[in-house]
């Protein structure tokens, strides 16, 4: 029996789904796969055919989800069907590397106090050039937070929100993920404002998070991502009760794991969220300065400088850069495999 399930949520993007399944078939993926489809009915039919055409993979196709269902409410329903001890999510337009999954899986098997393990994240882009031919490029991504390995749940929560990166794409213990994602439904937390944040906060309350040196993911940098601006939204009349629901849910699990008491747990969550909003929603002058620098510098110079800056933010980044140099040939091969599929379909520029 395989120890892990890869969950691929998909929504009205049949080309992307076909591409990621082609990738896992090319790599002879040894893990179970669940395709969780909330697309329109006609797209679900396309996706079912795609799944049936990948017979070498062990895929379960779950298509009972409404197109109107928020993805953060879909995730706990999918997790409830997972029968393996570990799981990992993969967006339909991304590539979670099997070597990255294996590294996370092996680490969790030998470190029972850790609940998530993930490695280095990269972004890839596809754009047209002056010759009207697509150009594939990649760079070190923005997920660069260090490991969170303190023993106390409250300290882990503070550390995680102080240098926040999502835990969503890491390798998870299914038992913990089931609780963390189910909380969205149990407490009726607003999924748009706090879907990702609640599940990640509860996860780190339950255990430690390991940042490995292994390349883990190539994310589609061309896909639009919209993050809720909590600094702006908290001025809205509807925000306080939504935040209170999120805080109470987080504090419930913090108190459950630490026995600090409900009142003290609420205070700790409030304090951690103040740090989170301060570090993740900086004043406008920072983004304006970044925009000016980006416009003034050649693209490759800006990208190189941004990569060096990100690497300098944590001690793990230095080790990660050395690891890449030591295994450059193998890493180049992984990039070429992804590049060939991206250039084959050219979805990002069509």
N, C-alpha and C positions, 0 to 999 in steps of 0.2 A: 504493500500500500504506500502511495506517495505521501510524504509528510506535509506537503504545502499545496495550497490552491492560489492560483492567480485569478483575481477578479478584474474583468474588463467591463466597466460601465460604458454604454454607448447610447448615443442619442442623435439620430438623423444624420449619421456620417458613415455610410456604408463603405466608402472608399478607404477611410482610415481603418475601419475594422478589418477589412480584407488585408490591408498592408501589415497590421500587427500580427494577424494570424499567419500570414505568409512568413513573417520573420520567425515566429516561434516554431513553425513547421521546418523552416530551413535549419534552425538550431536544434531540432529534435528535442523539443521541450519535454522534460520528464515529469512535469507537474500537472495536476488537474487544472483545468481552466473553466471558469464560469463567465459566460457573456451575459451581462445583465442589460437587457434592451428595453428602453422606454421610448422608442422611436414611433413615428406615425405608422399606421398599419401597413402601408405599401412598402415602407423602408424595412419594417420587420420581416416581410416576406423575402426581400433581398438578402437581409442578414442571415435568415435561416438557411437559404441556399448556400451562402458563403461558409457557414459553419459546417454544413453537410459536405462541402467540397474539401474540408480539411480533416479527412478521416484518420490521418496519422496522429492527430492530437486528441486527447481525452477531454472533450468539451461538453459542458452542460449549457444549454441555451434556455435562459429564463426570459420570457417575453410577456409576462402578465402585467407589467408595469405600465401605468398610464403615462402618456406624453406630458401630462400636467404635473406629475409627481416630482417634487424637488429632489435632486440627486442625493442630498444629505438625509432625506427620509427614505430613499431607496437603499442606501448602503446597509443600514441595520437589517433590513428585510433579506438582503442577499447574504449577509454574514450568518444569519440564522440557519441557512441551508448548508453551510460549510461543514464538512466532516473531518477535515484534516486539522492537525495540531497548530499549524502555522498558515498564515495567508499574506498576500501582498496585492495591492491594487496597482493597476496599470491603466492610465487613460488611453482611450482608443487611438489618439494621435501621437502618443509618446512611445518610447522603447525602454522598458525596464530590462536591464541586462541579466541574463541567466547566471553569469559569474557573480554579479552583485547579489542576486537572490541567494545563491549558494553560500557566499561569504557570510551574509546576514544569518542565514539558517544555521550554519555551523557554529557561529558565535553564540546564538541563543541556546543551542543545544547544550553548550558547556558553561553557560553563565545564567543560571536560573533567576538571578535578581534583575536581569534586564528583560524588558518587554518589547522593545523595538531595536532593530539594528539596520542601519543604512549607510551608504558610502557617499561618493562624490556625485554631484549632479552637474550635468552639462546641458546647454541649450544648442539647438541646431536651427538654422535658417535656410530658406530657399528663396532666391530672388532672381529676377531677370537682369541680365547685363545689357550693355550697349549693343552687343551682337545678338540680342534677343534669345540667348541661350541661358538656361538656368544655372545658377551658381550655388553650390552647397557650401555652407560654412558652419563652424561650431565654435563654442567657447565655454569656459568654465561658468557654471550657472550661479545663481544667487543663494542657493541653499548651502550655507557655510557655517552653521552653528556648531559649537563643539559638543562633545559628549556631555550628557547630564548624568552624573554617577554618584551624587551624594546619597546618603542613606535615608534622610528624613523627607517624607513626601512634601511638606511645605517648602523646604529648601529647593527641592527639585522643581516644584511649580514656579517659584521665583526665578530660578536660573533659566528655566525653559522660556518663560515669557520675557526675560531680560534680553535674551539672544534668540528670538523666536524664529524657527523654521517649522513648517508643517511636518508631521510624522506620517502623513497619509500614505506616501509611496514606499515607506520602509517595509521591512519584514516584521510582521506582528505575531504575537501569540494570539491565537484565535479566541481563547477564553477571555483575555483582557479586551480585545477589540470588540467582542460581542457586548460587553458591559459599556464600554466607552461610546460606542455608536448608538446603542439602544437608548442611552440617556436622552438623546434628542427627542425621541418619541415619548418616553416615560414622563419627561418634565415639560414637554411641548415647547422646547426652546426654538426661537426664531432661527430657521436654517440659513437664511440669507445673511444675517448679521453674525451668527455665532456657530454655524454648523461645523466648520473646520476647527474653530478655536476650542469649542467644548470637547469634542472627541480627542483632540490632541492634549488638552489640559488633563482630562481624566486619565488618559494613557500614562502620562508622566507621573501622576499621583500614584498609580499602581506599581510603577517600577522605573528602572533606569533606562536611558536611551544611549546607544552606542553609535558614534560616528566612526566608520571604518575608512581605510584609505582606498578601498577598492572602488573603481568606477561603477556606479549603480544605475544611472538613468540618463537618457537623452530626451529632453523635453522639447516639444515643438514651440520654438520662440515666436512663430508666426501666428499662433492662435491667440485671439484676444482674451485677456483676463481682466475681469472687473472685480476689484476688492472694495468692500464697503468701507467708507471713511468714517470711522467711529467718532473722530473729533467733530465732524460736521453733524453727523446723525444724532449725537447726544444732545444737541440743541433742540431737537424735535420733541414735541409733547409725547409721542408714542415710544420714545427711547427708554425712559426710566423703568417702566414696567417690564420691557423686554430684557433690559440689562439685569434687572432684579431676578428674573427667572433664570437667566444664565448663571448669575453669581450663586443663587441658591442651589442650583444643580451641581455646580463645581464644588461648592462648600460642603454639600452633602457627602460627596465621595472623599473629600479631603478629611472631613471629620471621621468618616467610616474607617479610613486607613490610618489616621494619626491619633484619634481620640483626643483632639484638642478642644472639643466643644463646639457647638453650632456658632456661637457668637464670635469666638476667636477665629474660626475657619472663615466666616464671612469677611472679617477684617483682613485676613491674609490674602484672600482672593481680590478684594478691593485694592490693596496695596500692590499686588502683582500686576493688576490691570492698569494701574497708573503708570507703572514702569513700561508696560507693553505699549500703551498708546504714545508715551513719550518717545520711545525708540523706533516705533514702526510708523508713526505719523509725524515726521519732522516738520519744522517750520517751512513755509513756502520758499524762503531764500535758498535753502539747500537744493531743492529741485530746480529752481531757476538757475543757480550757479552751475549745476550739473548739465542743464540744457545748453547753457552758453558754452561750456567747455566742449561738449559734444559737437556743437556746430563749428567751433573754431579749429578742432583737430581733425586730421584725416581719420577715417573710420578705423583703420587697423591700429593706429597709435592710441586712439581712445579705448578700443577694446583691450589692447595689451595693458594699458595703464589701469583699467578697471579690474582686470584679472589680477594684477599684482596687488592692488589695494585689497581685494577680497581675500587673497591668500594671506595678507598681513594681519587680518582681523582676528584670526585664531591660530594657536600653535599647531592645531591639526592640519592647517592648510600647508604649512611648510613641509610636513611629512608627506602630505598628499602629493605635492609637486615632485618630491624626490621619488615617490613610488611610481609616478607616471614615467619619469625619465628611465627608471630601471626596467620598466616593462613596456617600453615605447612600441616595440614591434607588434606585440600582442594587442596593444591598445589601438594602433593604426589599423589592424585587421578588423577590429570591432567597428571602428568608424566607417571603414569601407563597406562593410556589410549593410550598415544603416544607410549610408550615402547612396548605394546602388538602388535600394528600394524607394528612397525618397525621390531620386532622379527618375526612376522608372515611371512612377505615377504622377509626379508633379502636381499633387493636389493643392499645395500651398499657393500656387501661382495660376490656378485655373478658376 
